Amino acid sequence: WYPDCIACHTVGYGERSGFLSPEATPDLRGVGCEACHGAGSGHSADPPAIRLGKVGSLRCTQCHDYEQSPDFDYNARWKLIEHGK
């Protein structure tokens, strides 16, 4: 709902084939891999050869702080998407 959040909370915002609106591109809503890991076309083409780097909690907590998200619990949210083991 906030303009500052759209870059991380959609896929490909501002790109030719990226998120336009919830109605036009509903499948591109939400946080995707690239929001944290950056561009992933190489990884998609050859996952074993091109690995995505690890990302720490700062990626989320730099915005989801007490002022903007007083109820945000990184550890609880991470359990919903935990991967990379």
Secondary structure, DSSP 8 states (H G I E B T S, - for coil): --GGGTTTSBSSTTSTTS---TTT-GGGBS--HHHHH---HHHHH-TTTS------THHHHTTSSTTT-TT--HHHHHHHH----
